[in-house]
Amino acid sequence: MTRVKRGYIARRRRIKTRFFASTFRGAHGRLTRTGTEQKIKAQASAHRDRGRKKRDFRSLWITRINAATRENELCSSYSRLIHDMYEKQLLLNRKILAQIAILNKNCLSTISNK
């Protein structure tokens, strides 16, 4: 029987994995099997932390808005400000409100007075 030469697809996949894992420390960057496992773990962490980043930023924005409202004595708290805004149909997201609270506190007071 003649010898069958395999294709290059598996080799290409392994080279991509090795290139991805080349920045890892120790055996994780040098050995194929541990590099593959670390690649899977790294991609799982990246996927999980993309959602966590959204949560972390939202909580940061809420903290900044709350601090600004209490500092300027606009409302008693963040929740009161958001409730008043919903009643008056002033729909601004928390990211924009946090930027306004940091950069222009007078503007935040006019928004809360409306």
VEXKE-353423 format. One record per atom (N, C-alpha, C): x, y, z; residue in one letter. Coordinates in nm, 4 decimals. Example, Ala and Ser with C-alpha at 12.3 -4.5 7.8 and 13.67 -1.06 7.14 Angstrom:
<rs>
          x          y          z   res
     1.3190    -0.5690     0.7800     A
     1.2300    -0.4500     0.7800     A
     1.3200    -0.3300     0.7800     A
     1.2850    -0.2250     0.7080     S
     1.3670    -0.1060     0.7140     S
     1.2900     0.0030     0.7870     S
</rs>
This chain:
<rs>
          x          y          z   res
     0.0825    -0.1180     0.0000     M
     0.0000     0.0000     0.0000     M
     0.0874     0.1249     0.0000     M
     0.0402     0.2216    -0.0704     T
     0.1171     0.3460    -0.0754     T
     0.0932     0.4275     0.0515     T
     0.1910     0.5093     0.0804     R
     0.1821     0.5928     0.1996     R
     0.0922     0.7122     0.1702     R
     0.0002     0.7392     0.2644     V
    -0.0913     0.8513     0.2490     V
    -0.0373     0.9685     0.3298     V
    -0.0199     1.0792     0.2638     K
     0.0240     1.1995     0.3349     K
    -0.0998     1.2773     0.3764     K
    -0.1060     1.3103     0.5036     R
    -0.2205     1.3840     0.5541     R
    -0.2142     1.5277     0.5065     R
    -0.3272     1.5932     0.5156     G
    -0.3341     1.7321     0.4723     G
    -0.2695     1.8261     0.5720     G
    -0.2798     1.9520     0.5438     Y
    -0.2140     2.0539     0.6250     Y
    -0.3113     2.1218     0.7214     Y
    -0.4381     2.0807     0.7228     I
    -0.5393     2.1507     0.8017     I
    -0.5134     2.1340     0.9520     I
    -0.4835     2.0110     0.9951     A
    -0.4568     1.9876     1.1372     A
    -0.3311     2.0621     1.1805     A
    -0.2298     2.0631     1.0924     R
    -0.1065     2.1340     1.1246     R
    -0.1328     2.2837     1.1371     R
    -0.2158     2.3366     1.0474     R
    -0.2499     2.4790     1.0543     R
    -0.3207     2.5124     1.1846     R
    -0.4119     2.4241     1.2280     R
    -0.4840     2.4455     1.3540     R
    -0.3877     2.4454     1.4724     R
    -0.2935     2.3510     1.4723     R
    -0.1977     2.3440     1.5821     R
    -0.1044     2.4644     1.5828     R
    -0.0663     2.5117     1.4672     I
     0.0197     2.6301     1.4593     I
    -0.0539     2.7520     1.5139     I
    -0.1834     2.7644     1.4808     K
    -0.2624     2.8766     1.5338     K
    -0.2713     2.8710     1.6849     K
    -0.2923     2.7495     1.7386     T
    -0.2994     2.7328     1.8836     T
    -0.1652     2.7662     1.9479     T
    -0.0568     2.7202     1.8869     R
     0.0768     2.7469     1.9400     R
     0.1069     2.8962     1.9360     R
     0.0658     2.9632     1.8300     F
     0.0877     3.1075     1.8191     F
     0.0076     3.1823     1.9253     F
    -0.1171     3.1385     1.9510     F
    -0.2006     3.2010     2.0529     F
    -0.1387     3.1851     2.1906     F
    -0.0844     3.0648     2.2165     A
    -0.0327     3.0330     2.3497     A
     0.1127     3.0742     2.3677     A
     0.1741     3.1341     2.2662     S
     0.3175     3.1629     2.2751     S
     0.3483     3.2672     2.3820     S
     0.2515     3.3495     2.4189     T
     0.2765     3.4521     2.5200     T
     0.2527     3.4017     2.6622     T
     0.2036     3.2789     2.6766     F
     0.1793     3.2234     2.8089     F
     0.3115     3.1888     2.8757     F
     0.3100     3.1803     3.0092     R
     0.4318     3.1565     3.0843     R
     0.4572     3.0071     3.1015     R
     0.5849     2.9708     3.1034     G
     0.6258     2.8347     3.1344     G
     0.5839     2.7355     3.0279     G
     0.5440     2.6159     3.0731     A
     0.5091     2.5085     2.9818     A
     0.3826     2.5397     2.9022     A
     0.2994     2.6293     2.9538     H
     0.1756     2.6626     2.8830     H
     0.2046     2.7287     2.7488     H
     0.3178     2.7914     2.7362     G
     0.3536     2.8546     2.6102     G
     0.4375     2.7666     2.5209     G
     0.4953     2.6587     2.5760     R
     0.5866     2.5752     2.4984     R
     0.5272     2.4415     2.4565     R
     0.4479     2.3806     2.5422     L
     0.3972     2.2467     2.5137     L
     0.2596     2.2540     2.4492     L
     0.2348     2.1615     2.3582     T
     0.1128     2.1680     2.2776     T
    -0.0116     2.1393     2.3601     T
    -0.0092     2.0332     2.4391     R
    -0.1305     1.9929     2.5094     R
    -0.1696     2.0945     2.6172     R
    -0.0725     2.1371     2.6978     T
    -0.1052     2.2357     2.8012     T
    -0.1403     2.3700     2.7380     T
    -0.0769     2.4019     2.6243     G
    -0.1112     2.5252     2.5542     G
    -0.2531     2.5243     2.5036     G
    -0.2977     2.4089     2.4542     T
    -0.4357     2.3961     2.4062     T
    -0.5344     2.4126     2.5209     T
    -0.5036     2.3501     2.6348     E
    -0.5917     2.3622     2.7514     E
    -0.5988     2.5061     2.8010     E
    -0.4833     2.5735     2.8024     Q
    -0.4812     2.7117     2.8474     Q
    -0.5543     2.8038     2.7498     Q
    -0.5481     2.7708     2.6214     K
    -0.6207     2.8506     2.5221     K
    -0.7708     2.8399     2.5464     K
    -0.8192     2.7190     2.5726     I
    -0.9614     2.6993     2.5998     I
    -1.0019     2.7755     2.7250     I
    -0.9171     2.7674     2.8275     K
    -0.9465     2.8365     2.9531     K
    -0.9454     2.9884     2.9339     K
    -0.8493     3.0388     2.8559     A
    -0.8393     3.1825     2.8325     A
    -0.9605     3.2337     2.7558     A
    -1.0041     3.1577     2.6569     Q
    -1.1194     3.2019     2.5785     Q
    -1.2471     3.1970     2.6607     Q
    -1.2586     3.0995     2.7508     A
    -1.3753     3.0933     2.8388     A
    -1.3770     3.2124     2.9339     A
    -1.2597     3.2488     2.9863     S
    -1.2520     3.3639     3.0759     S
    -1.2847     3.4926     3.0026     S
    -1.2378     3.5050     2.8796     A
    -1.2650     3.6255     2.8015     A
    -1.4140     3.6386     2.7739     A
    -1.4775     3.5269     2.7433     H
    -1.6222     3.5290     2.7154     H
    -1.7004     3.5683     2.8405     H
    -1.6621     3.5113     2.9548     R
    -1.7305     3.5412     3.0798     R
    -1.7099     3.6870     3.1200     R
    -1.5888     3.7361     3.1048     D
    -1.5565     3.8692     3.1537     D
    -1.6088     3.9806     3.0640     D
    -1.6458     3.9493     2.9409     R
    -1.7111     4.0520     2.8591     R
    -1.8446     4.0908     2.9196     R
    -1.9191     3.9938     2.9715     G
    -2.0442     4.0248     3.0403     G
    -2.0212     4.0923     3.1733     G
    -1.9160     4.0483     3.2442     R
    -1.8854     4.1068     3.3744     R
    -1.8434     4.2523     3.3607     R
    -1.7736     4.2853     3.2518     K
    -1.7295     4.4233     3.2302     K
    -1.8492     4.5171     3.2187     K
    -1.9546     4.4727     3.1514     K
    -2.0763     4.5534     3.1381     K
    -2.1387     4.5801     3.2753     K
    -2.1429     4.4760     3.3588     R
    -2.1972     4.4919     3.4944     R
    -2.1132     4.5872     3.5767     R
    -1.9806     4.5727     3.5679     D
    -1.8914     4.6564     3.6480     D
    -1.9041     4.8032     3.6101     D
    -1.9118     4.8308     3.4801     F
    -1.9243     4.9699     3.4384     F
    -2.0584     5.0283     3.4801     F
    -2.1653     4.9496     3.4700     R
    -2.2964     5.0009     3.5110     R
    -2.2955     5.0363     3.6599     R
    -2.2356     4.9511     3.7427     S
    -2.2308     4.9809     3.8864     S
    -2.1428     5.1024     3.9143     S
    -2.0361     5.1206     3.8351     L
    -1.9519     5.2389     3.8510     L
    -2.0298     5.3655     3.8179     L
    -2.1066     5.3607     3.7082     W
    -2.1866     5.4778     3.6703     W
    -2.2895     5.5105     3.7776     W
    -2.3534     5.4088     3.8320     I
    -2.4542     5.4309     3.9359     I
    -2.3898     5.4937     4.0593     I
    -2.2709     5.4459     4.0965     T
    -2.2006     5.5017     4.2114     T
    -2.1660     5.6485     4.1890     T
    -2.1207     5.6818     4.0689     R
    -2.0851     5.8206     4.0389     R
    -2.2069     5.9120     4.0419     R
    -2.3181     5.8649     3.9856     I
    -2.4402     5.9464     3.9855     I
    -2.4889     5.9673     4.1280     I
    -2.4866     5.8632     4.2074     N
    -2.5315     5.8715     4.3462     N
    -2.4450     5.9703     4.4247     N
    -2.3132     5.9635     4.4046     A
    -2.2235     6.0551     4.4755     A
    -2.2506     6.2000     4.4348     A
    -2.2734     6.2227     4.3059     A
    -2.2973     6.3589     4.2583     A
    -2.4305     6.4131     4.3100     A
    -2.5330     6.3296     4.3138     T
    -2.6631     6.3774     4.3619     T
    -2.6587     6.4088     4.5109     T
    -2.5894     6.3272     4.5879     R
    -2.5795     6.3533     4.7319     R
    -2.4894     6.4739     4.7608     R
    -2.3867     6.4913     4.6790     E
    -2.2943     6.6031     4.7002     E
    -2.3623     6.7368     4.6721     E
    -2.4390     6.7421     4.5633     N
    -2.5059     6.8670     4.5256     N
    -2.6421     6.8824     4.5917     N
    -2.6830     6.7847     4.6703     E
    -2.8119     6.7843     4.7390     E
    -2.9272     6.8055     4.6410     E
    -2.9151     6.7372     4.5253     L
    -3.0216     6.7459     4.4247     L
    -3.1427     6.6655     4.4705     L
    -3.1179     6.5432     4.5070     C
    -3.2221     6.4535     4.5581     C
    -3.1625     6.3842     4.6795     C
    -3.2451     6.3054     4.7435     S
    -3.1930     6.2345     4.8594     S
    -3.1009     6.1204     4.8182     S
    -3.1264     6.0617     4.7000     S
    -3.0434     5.9494     4.6577     S
    -3.0542     5.9296     4.5074     S
    -2.9753     5.8356     4.4600     Y
    -2.9749     5.7983     4.3183     Y
    -3.1112     5.7447     4.2752     Y
    -3.1679     5.6574     4.3558     S
    -3.2954     5.5946     4.3178     S
    -3.4061     5.6985     4.3054     S
    -3.4036     5.7978     4.3928     R
    -3.5037     5.9057     4.3860     R
    -3.4873     5.9853     4.2553     R
    -3.3623     6.0136     4.2182     L
    -3.3349     6.0866     4.0940     L
    -3.3855     6.0098     3.9728     L
    -3.3554     5.8809     3.9668     I
    -3.3977     5.7981     3.8535     I
    -3.5499     5.7887     3.8489     I
    -3.6126     5.7757     3.9648     H
    -3.7585     5.7688     3.9709     H
    -3.8206     5.8984     3.9194     H
    -3.7667     6.0113     3.9617     D
    -3.8190     6.1402     3.9145     D
    -3.7994     6.1567     3.7641     D
    -3.6872     6.1098     3.7149     M
    -3.6614     6.1207     3.5710     M
    -3.7587     6.0353     3.4904     M
    -3.7903     5.9167     3.5403     Y
    -3.8862     5.8312     3.4702     Y
    -4.0259     5.8929     3.4733     Y
    -4.0618     5.9540     3.5841     E
    -4.1937     6.0177     3.5919     E
    -4.2062     6.1334     3.4935     E
    -4.0968     6.2086     3.4772     K
    -4.0975     6.3234     3.3862     K
    -4.0587     6.2857     3.2440     K
    -4.0354     6.1566     3.2197     Q
    -4.0001     6.1006     3.0899     Q
    -3.8718     6.1604     3.0334     Q
    -3.7748     6.1846     3.1200     L
    -3.6403     6.2228     3.0778     L
    -3.5562     6.0957     3.0730     L
    -3.5472     6.0359     2.9574     L
    -3.4821     5.9064     2.9464     L
    -3.3370     5.9250     2.9021     L
    -3.2464     5.9335     2.9973     L
    -3.1025     5.9361     2.9726     L
    -3.0427     5.8114     3.0337     L
    -2.9506     5.7494     2.9614     N
    -2.8910     5.6296     3.0197     N
    -2.7873     5.6661     3.1249     N
    -2.7470     5.5676     3.2027     R
    -2.6624     5.5922     3.3178     R
    -2.5213     5.6356     3.2784     R
    -2.4751     5.5889     3.1636     K
    -2.3420     5.6284     3.1175     K
    -2.3361     5.7794     3.0925     K
    -2.4353     5.8323     3.0240     I
    -2.4395     5.9758     2.9937     I
    -2.4587     6.0563     3.1223     I
    -2.5460     6.0084     3.2098     L
    -2.5665     6.0783     3.3368     L
    -2.4386     6.0840     3.4201     L
    -2.3623     5.9754     3.4192     A
    -2.2374     5.9739     3.4951     A
    -2.1363     6.0718     3.4367     A
    -2.1306     6.0806     3.3033     Q
    -2.0397     6.1765     3.2407     Q
    -2.0808     6.3199     3.2726     Q
    -2.2111     6.3445     3.2712     I
    -2.2603     6.4780     3.3064     I
    -2.2280     6.5090     3.4524     I
    -2.2438     6.4093     3.5395     A
    -2.2169     6.4293     3.6826     A
    -2.0710     6.4646     3.7071     A
    -1.9795     6.4078     3.6280     I
    -1.8375     6.4358     3.6474     I
    -1.7982     6.5686     3.5827     I
    -1.8404     6.5895     3.4585     L
    -1.7905     6.7037     3.3820     L
    -1.8656     6.8336     3.4092     L
    -1.9991     6.8244     3.4235     N
    -2.0776     6.9468     3.4349     N
    -2.1862     6.9266     3.5395     N
    -2.1566     6.9633     3.6622     K
    -2.2512     6.9388     3.7713     K
    -2.3718     7.0332     3.7652     K
    -2.3536     7.1508     3.7063     N
    -2.4673     7.2423     3.6911     N
    -2.5735     7.1846     3.5977     N
    -2.5265     7.1180     3.4937     C
    -2.6187     7.0560     3.3990     C
    -2.6995     6.9456     3.4672     C
    -2.6338     6.8703     3.5551     L
    -2.7038     6.7642     3.6274     L
    -2.8123     6.8233     3.7171     L
    -2.7852     6.9383     3.7775     S
    -2.8857     6.9997     3.8632     S
    -3.0046     7.0511     3.7812     S
    -2.9787     7.1015     3.6607     T
    -3.0906     7.1454     3.5765     T
    -3.1725     7.0276     3.5280     T
    -3.1068     6.9166     3.5008     I
    -3.1809     6.7959     3.4601     I
    -3.2678     6.7478     3.5734     I
    -3.2142     6.7474     3.6955     S
    -3.2935     6.7004     3.8086     S
    -3.4063     6.7960     3.8438     S
    -3.3884     6.9257     3.8178     N
    -3.4957     7.0230     3.8457     N
    -3.6100     7.0135     3.7460     N
    -3.5789     6.9741     3.6236     K
    -3.6845     6.9572     3.5241     K
    -3.7744     6.8430     3.5630     K
</rs>
